[in-house]
Amino acid sequence: MNSLSLIEEAGQNLRSNWLRSLLSVIGIIIGTLTIFLILALTFTTKLTLNRQFESMGSHVLFVMQDYASLAKNQHLAFLSELDIGLLERELHGIKSLCLNESNDISYPFEDGMVGKVNLVGTQPDYRPIQHVLLTKGRFISDLDIESRDRVCVVNQALFKKLTQSHPLQLGDTLWLDHQTYRLVGIVGQENQNIFSGMGNSYKAYIPYSVYQTIYNPARKIHSFYVQLHLLQNPIAFKTLLQNYIKRSLPQSSYTVLAYDEVAKGMNKLGLIFSVIFGGLAALSLFIGGIGVMNIMLVTVVERYPEIGLRKAIGAKESDILCLFLFETIVICLVGGLLGSAIGGIVLGTIHLILWIRTHEALHIVWVTPLFIGLIVNTLMAILFGLYPAIKASKLNPVEALRKGANS
């Protein structure tokens, strides 16, 4: 018997016992759906984080106040702008340094909804460090910082939200947290990463000096970016910077994050989660496979007369083995394809929801999980279908006919 006729006959046998076949397929669907979603979400998360770190560049350090230490000790010392100036002059290898602070403010939109806007107080060097691209106008300038001009730059998502109710142009006045600002620019593209903030799609940028006047009158430095020259070793410079801060201000507690170290740590964490969740998904698929094997064993018993008759008229053991094995493979592949299709619909729905909420496209990794799922399904079909198929192929035709007559 050729493969095509085996598949056709396997399909006919499965249709004749459609309820039993359906129950077997459901178990495989659940297992495949689980492994597909877990792998897709794991790979997507890993890819997204790696892209975010790569967009930062390996020669960017982020220095931030250790808030865990601050919660334990309210008397910790803070760096000042004078300290930052000395740091820039004394540590060689710094290309640029950008003071940066942010907080979420409530914004009452015209449609009656109250949303959260991430208000960022920053400096001109933030733009090249974060690879900010403008579609209109300009970014925060040195003159804005020096003169404390009440100007702001908004991202595309916030601009679209604001223009839903009324037209908005450069030079118009915006109210942000009970303060007025003149709109001078619109950001078309910006990096979203753990350093710049990931949880809010609406962003507005104001001069760092204005932010300090309103939200940080004590002028304490909570966080800043350090961009290094290409010849500098980020890991070595991180240690140098930590030691300098600790030596200059012993009572302070700042954390220095380097792209390379954080990326390696996230990759290790991603690998651990992949193994754990992949194992759980494989267990789910394994349970589905046991269910298929049980069904096939019952099928073999019920089809004793058919097996005996086939052997009596000249069917080989390999023909019987392939017939039952193909039935198992068909069940697993159909369940695998349906499970993957449902998983694709779920991922598409997640992508759509994120697009509606954040106006940003998420690159979902689905091809690799799809192939892994189908390969695992095929191997599982062979593994769990082999024993029932061998049992059927080894039956003595006379004994099979006798058992069939007795049952």
C-alpha positions as CSV (number, residue, x, y, z in Angstrom):
1,M,0.0,0.0,0.0
2,N,1.3,3.4,-0.9
3,S,1.3,6.4,1.4
4,L,-1.6,8.1,-0.3
5,S,-3.9,5.1,0.0
6,L,-2.9,4.6,3.6
7,I,-3.8,8.2,4.4
8,E,-7.1,7.9,2.6
9,E,-8.0,4.7,4.4
10,A,-6.9,6.1,7.7
11,G,-9.2,9.1,7.1
12,Q,-12.1,6.8,6.3
13,N,-11.5,4.7,9.5
14,L,-11.4,7.9,11.6
15,R,-14.6,9.2,10.1
16,S,-16.4,5.9,10.8
17,N,-15.5,6.4,14.5
18,W,-15.8,10.2,14.4
19,L,-16.8,10.7,18.1
20,R,-13.8,8.7,19.4
21,S,-11.5,10.5,16.9
22,L,-12.9,13.9,18.0
23,L,-12.1,13.2,21.6
24,S,-8.6,12.2,20.7
25,V,-8.1,15.3,18.5
26,I,-9.4,17.5,21.4
27,G,-6.6,16.3,23.7
28,I,-4.0,17.0,21.0
29,I,-5.5,20.4,20.3
30,I,-5.2,21.4,24.0
31,G,-1.6,20.1,24.2
32,T,-0.5,21.8,20.9
33,L,-2.3,25.1,21.8
34,T,-0.5,25.1,25.1
35,I,3.0,24.5,23.7
36,F,2.4,26.9,20.7
37,L,1.3,29.8,22.9
38,I,4.0,29.2,25.5
39,L,6.8,29.0,22.9
40,A,5.4,31.9,20.9
41,L,5.1,34.2,23.9
42,T,8.5,33.2,25.3
43,F,10.3,33.8,21.9
44,T,8.4,37.0,21.4
45,T,9.3,38.3,24.8
46,K,12.9,37.4,24.4
47,L,13.0,39.0,20.9
48,T,11.3,42.2,22.2
49,L,13.7,42.6,25.1
50,N,16.7,42.0,23.0
51,R,15.6,44.6,20.4
52,Q,15.0,47.1,23.2
53,F,18.5,46.5,24.6
54,E,20.1,46.6,21.2
55,S,18.3,49.9,20.5
56,M,19.9,51.4,23.6
57,G,23.3,50.5,22.3
58,S,26.0,48.5,24.2
59,H,27.8,51.8,25.1
60,V,25.0,53.3,27.1
61,L,24.8,53.1,30.9
62,F,21.8,54.0,32.9
63,V,22.3,55.2,36.5
64,M,19.4,55.3,38.9
65,Q,18.6,55.7,42.5
66,D,18.3,52.4,44.4
67,Y,14.8,52.8,45.6
68,A,14.9,49.6,47.7
69,S,17.8,51.2,49.7
70,L,16.0,54.5,49.8
71,A,12.9,52.8,51.4
72,K,15.1,51.4,54.1
73,N,17.1,54.5,54.7
74,Q,15.4,57.9,54.2
75,H,18.7,59.8,54.9
76,L,20.6,58.6,51.8
77,A,22.6,61.3,50.0
78,F,21.8,62.3,46.4
79,L,24.0,63.5,43.6
80,S,23.7,67.2,42.6
81,E,24.1,68.8,39.2
82,L,27.5,70.0,40.5
83,D,28.5,66.4,41.2
84,I,27.4,65.5,37.7
85,G,29.5,68.2,36.2
86,L,32.6,67.0,38.1
87,L,31.8,63.4,37.1
88,E,31.8,64.4,33.4
89,R,35.1,66.2,33.7
90,E,37.0,63.6,35.8
91,L,35.9,60.4,34.1
92,H,37.4,60.2,30.7
93,G,35.5,58.2,28.0
94,I,32.1,59.8,28.4
95,K,30.6,61.0,25.1
96,S,27.4,62.5,26.5
97,L,25.4,62.6,29.7
98,C,21.7,63.2,30.0
99,L,19.8,63.9,33.2
100,N,16.4,62.3,33.0
101,E,13.4,61.9,35.3
102,S,9.8,60.9,34.7
103,N,6.4,60.2,36.3
104,D,2.9,59.3,35.2
105,I,0.3,62.1,35.4
106,S,-3.4,61.9,34.9
107,Y,-4.8,63.5,31.8
108,P,-8.6,64.1,31.2
109,F,-9.2,63.5,27.5
110,E,-12.0,65.1,25.6
111,D,-13.8,61.8,25.2
112,G,-14.4,61.7,29.0
113,M,-11.6,59.2,29.7
114,V,-8.8,59.9,32.1
115,G,-5.6,58.4,30.8
116,K,-2.0,58.2,32.1
117,V,0.7,60.3,30.4
118,N,4.3,59.6,31.0
119,L,5.8,63.1,31.6
120,V,9.6,63.0,31.0
121,G,11.9,65.8,32.1
122,T,15.0,65.5,30.0
123,Q,17.8,67.2,28.1
124,P,18.8,67.5,24.4
125,D,21.2,64.5,24.6
126,Y,18.2,62.2,25.3
127,R,17.4,62.3,21.6
128,P,20.6,60.7,20.2
129,I,20.9,58.3,23.2
130,Q,17.3,57.0,22.8
131,H,17.3,57.3,19.0
132,V,14.3,59.6,19.0
133,L,13.0,60.5,15.6
134,L,10.9,63.6,15.0
135,T,8.1,63.9,12.5
136,K,7.4,67.6,13.1
137,G,9.1,70.5,14.9
138,R,12.0,70.1,17.2
139,F,13.2,68.4,20.4
140,I,14.1,70.0,23.8
141,S,17.1,72.4,23.3
142,D,19.8,73.8,25.5
143,L,18.1,77.2,25.3
144,D,14.9,75.7,26.7
145,I,16.9,74.2,29.6
146,E,18.7,77.5,30.4
147,S,15.7,79.7,30.1
148,R,13.3,77.2,31.7
149,D,10.9,77.6,28.8
150,R,7.5,75.9,29.2
151,V,7.7,73.9,26.0
152,C,6.8,70.2,25.4
153,V,7.3,67.5,22.8
154,V,4.7,64.7,22.5
155,N,4.8,61.3,21.0
156,Q,2.7,60.2,18.0
157,A,0.2,58.2,20.2
158,L,-0.6,61.2,22.4
159,F,-0.8,63.5,19.5
160,K,-3.3,61.3,17.7
161,K,-5.4,61.0,20.9
162,L,-5.4,64.7,21.4
163,T,-6.4,65.5,17.8
164,Q,-9.4,63.2,17.9
165,S,-11.4,66.0,19.6
166,H,-10.0,69.1,18.0
167,P,-7.1,70.1,15.7
168,L,-3.7,70.5,17.3
169,Q,-0.7,72.3,15.8
170,L,2.8,73.3,16.7
171,G,2.7,76.4,18.9
172,D,-0.6,75.5,20.5
173,T,-0.9,75.3,24.3
174,L,-1.2,72.1,26.2
175,W,-2.3,71.6,29.8
176,L,-0.3,68.9,31.6
177,D,-0.8,68.3,35.3
178,H,-2.3,71.8,35.8
179,Q,0.7,73.4,33.9
180,T,0.7,75.1,30.5
181,Y,3.2,74.2,27.8
182,R,3.8,75.2,24.2
183,L,3.9,72.3,21.8
184,V,7.1,72.5,19.8
185,G,7.6,69.0,18.4
186,I,6.1,65.5,17.7
187,V,8.0,62.3,18.1
188,G,7.5,59.8,15.4
189,Q,9.5,56.9,16.7
190,E,11.1,56.3,20.1
191,N,12.7,53.4,21.9
192,Q,10.6,51.6,24.5
193,N,12.8,49.8,27.0
194,I,13.1,49.1,30.7
195,F,15.3,52.2,31.0
196,S,13.0,54.7,29.3
197,G,9.7,53.2,30.6
198,M,7.6,50.6,28.8
199,G,4.2,50.7,30.5
200,N,2.7,53.9,29.0
201,S,2.1,54.6,25.3
202,Y,1.3,58.3,25.9
203,K,4.5,60.4,26.4
204,A,5.3,64.1,26.8
205,Y,8.8,65.6,27.1
206,I,9.6,68.8,28.9
207,P,12.9,70.6,29.7
208,Y,14.7,69.0,32.7
209,S,15.0,72.3,34.4
210,V,11.2,72.9,34.2
211,Y,10.6,69.4,35.5
212,Q,12.9,70.0,38.5
213,T,11.2,73.3,39.3
214,I,7.8,71.6,39.5
215,Y,8.4,68.1,40.7
216,N,11.9,68.1,42.2
217,P,12.6,71.5,43.9
218,A,15.3,69.9,46.0
219,R,17.2,69.2,42.7
220,K,18.1,65.7,43.7
221,I,19.5,63.6,40.9
222,H,17.5,60.4,40.6
223,S,18.6,59.0,37.3
224,F,20.7,59.8,34.2
225,Y,22.1,58.2,31.0
226,V,25.8,58.0,30.2
227,Q,26.8,57.4,26.6
228,L,30.4,56.2,26.2
229,H,32.9,56.5,23.3
230,L,33.1,53.4,21.2
231,L,36.6,52.5,22.5
232,Q,35.4,52.3,26.0
233,N,34.6,48.9,27.7
234,P,31.0,49.3,29.1
235,I,31.5,46.7,31.8
236,A,34.8,48.1,33.0
237,F,33.4,51.7,32.9
238,K,30.4,50.6,34.9
239,T,32.7,49.5,37.7
240,L,34.7,52.7,37.4
241,L,31.5,54.8,37.6
242,Q,30.1,52.9,40.6
243,N,33.4,53.3,42.5
244,Y,33.5,57.0,41.6
245,I,30.0,57.7,42.9
246,K,30.6,55.7,46.1
247,R,33.9,57.5,46.7
248,S,32.4,60.9,46.0
249,L,29.2,60.3,48.0
250,P,29.6,57.5,50.5
251,Q,26.1,57.9,51.8
252,S,24.4,57.5,48.4
253,S,23.0,54.4,46.8
254,Y,22.9,54.3,43.0
255,T,22.6,51.4,40.7
256,V,24.5,51.4,37.3
257,L,22.9,49.2,34.6
258,A,24.9,48.2,31.5
259,Y,23.2,46.8,28.4
260,D,25.5,43.8,28.0
261,E,25.1,42.6,31.6
262,V,21.3,43.2,31.6
263,A,20.9,41.5,28.2
264,K,22.9,38.4,29.3
265,G,20.8,38.2,32.5
266,M,17.6,38.5,30.6
267,N,18.7,35.8,28.1
268,K,19.5,33.5,31.0
269,L,16.2,34.2,32.6
270,G,14.4,33.7,29.3
271,L,16.2,30.3,28.9
272,I,15.0,29.2,32.3
273,F,11.4,30.2,31.7
274,S,11.6,28.5,28.2
275,V,12.7,25.3,29.8
276,I,10.1,25.4,32.6
277,F,7.1,26.4,30.5
278,G,8.3,24.3,27.6
279,G,8.4,21.3,30.0
280,L,4.9,22.0,31.2
281,A,3.6,22.3,27.6
282,A,5.4,19.1,26.7
283,L,3.7,17.4,29.7
284,S,0.3,18.6,28.5
285,L,1.0,17.2,25.0
286,F,2.4,14.0,26.6
287,I,-0.9,13.5,28.4
288,G,-2.8,14.0,25.1
289,G,-0.5,11.4,23.5
290,I,-1.3,8.8,26.2
291,G,-5.0,9.5,25.5
292,V,-4.4,8.8,21.8
293,M,-2.6,5.6,22.5
294,N,-5.4,4.4,24.8
295,I,-7.9,5.1,22.0
296,M,-5.8,3.3,19.4
297,L,-5.4,0.2,21.7
298,V,-9.2,0.1,22.0
299,T,-9.5,0.5,18.3
300,V,-7.1,-2.4,17.7
301,V,-9.3,-4.7,19.9
302,E,-12.5,-3.6,18.1
303,R,-11.0,-4.3,14.7
304,Y,-9.7,-7.8,15.4
305,P,-12.0,-9.3,12.6
306,E,-10.7,-6.7,10.1
307,I,-7.1,-7.3,11.0
308,G,-7.6,-11.1,10.8
309,L,-9.3,-10.8,7.4
310,R,-6.7,-8.5,6.0
311,K,-3.9,-10.9,7.0
312,A,-5.9,-13.9,5.7
313,I,-6.1,-12.4,2.2
314,G,-2.3,-11.6,2.2
315,A,-1.8,-8.3,4.0
316,K,1.8,-8.0,5.4
317,E,2.7,-7.0,8.9
318,S,4.2,-3.8,7.6
319,D,0.8,-2.9,5.9
320,I,-1.1,-3.4,9.2
321,L,1.6,-1.5,11.1
322,C,1.6,1.4,8.7
323,L,-2.2,1.6,8.6
324,F,-2.6,2.0,12.3
325,L,0.5,4.2,12.6
326,F,-0.9,6.5,9.9
327,E,-4.2,6.8,11.7
328,T,-2.3,8.0,14.8
329,I,-0.3,10.4,12.8
330,V,-3.4,11.8,11.1
331,I,-5.1,12.3,14.5
332,C,-2.0,14.1,15.9
333,L,-1.4,16.3,12.8
334,V,-5.1,17.3,12.6
335,G,-5.0,18.2,16.3
336,G,-1.7,19.9,15.9
337,L,-2.9,22.1,12.9
338,L,-6.2,23.0,14.7
339,G,-4.3,23.8,17.9
340,S,-1.8,26.0,16.0
341,A,-4.6,27.7,14.2
342,I,-6.4,28.5,17.4
343,G,-3.1,29.7,18.9
344,G,-2.6,31.9,15.8
345,I,-6.1,33.5,16.4
346,V,-5.2,34.1,20.1
347,L,-1.9,35.7,19.2
348,G,-3.6,37.8,16.5
349,T,-6.2,39.0,19.1
350,I,-3.4,39.9,21.5
351,H,-1.6,41.8,18.8
352,L,-4.8,43.7,17.9
353,I,-5.5,44.6,21.5
354,L,-2.0,45.9,22.0
355,W,-2.1,47.9,18.8
356,I,-5.4,49.5,19.8
357,R,-4.1,50.3,23.3
358,T,-0.5,51.4,22.4
359,H,-0.6,52.1,18.7
360,E,2.6,50.1,18.4
361,A,3.1,46.9,16.4
362,L,4.4,43.9,18.3
363,H,6.6,41.5,16.3
364,I,5.2,38.1,17.3
365,V,7.3,35.0,16.7
366,W,5.0,32.3,15.5
367,V,6.8,30.4,12.6
368,T,9.3,28.7,14.9
369,P,6.7,27.6,17.5
370,L,4.5,26.3,14.6
371,F,7.3,24.1,13.2
372,I,8.3,22.9,16.7
373,G,4.7,22.1,17.5
374,L,4.2,20.1,14.3
375,I,7.5,18.3,14.6
376,V,6.8,17.4,18.3
377,N,3.3,16.2,17.2
378,T,4.7,14.0,14.5
379,L,7.3,12.5,16.8
380,M,4.6,12.0,19.5
381,A,2.3,10.3,17.0
382,I,5.1,7.8,16.1
383,L,6.0,7.3,19.8
384,F,2.5,6.7,21.0
385,G,1.1,5.1,17.9
386,L,3.9,2.6,17.5
387,Y,2.9,0.2,20.3
388,P,-0.8,-0.2,19.2
389,A,0.4,-0.5,15.5
390,I,3.0,-3.2,16.4
391,K,0.4,-5.1,18.5
392,A,-2.1,-5.0,15.6
393,S,0.6,-6.2,13.1
394,K,1.7,-9.1,15.2
395,L,-1.7,-10.6,15.6
396,N,-2.2,-14.2,14.3
397,P,-5.0,-14.0,11.6
398,V,-6.8,-17.1,13.0
399,E,-6.6,-15.9,16.6
400,A,-7.8,-12.4,15.5
401,L,-10.8,-13.8,13.7
402,R,-11.6,-16.0,16.6
403,K,-11.4,-13.2,19.1
404,G,-13.5,-11.0,16.8
405,A,-16.1,-13.7,16.6
406,N,-16.2,-14.2,20.4
407,S,-16.5,-10.4,21.0
